[in-house]
């Protein structure tokens, strides 16, 4: 059981944005598919017609989904 718990935390820490993967907000709302991944690992998505770069340090892998710790409104404010 501890090994499983450790594996879960490792996957959350090692979230890697991939082009085409759906990005989900902290509350579970779908934000959009990753359009591009920057050299530093940030995910770029197009949301409401705007290109937005979501910082790599906000990304994690929750339940197999690429998730940001930001809300949709916070992501929209990044543009």
HUQUILIN-V389229 format. One line per field, one symbol per residue. psi: psi as a letter, one per 20 degrees, with the letter a starting at -180 (. if undefined). burial: + if it has 16 or more other ideal C-beta (glycine too) atoms within 10 Angstrom, else -. A space follows every 50 residues. Layout:
# HUQUILIN-V389229
psi=???
burial=???
This chain:
# HUQUILIN-V389229
psi=ghhghghghghhhkpppppipppqrhjippgrqphqprhjjqppqopkjq ppooqhiiqropkjpopqiqrghhghih.
burial=--------------+-+-----++++----++-++-+----++++-+--- -+++-+-+++++---+++-+-+--+--+-
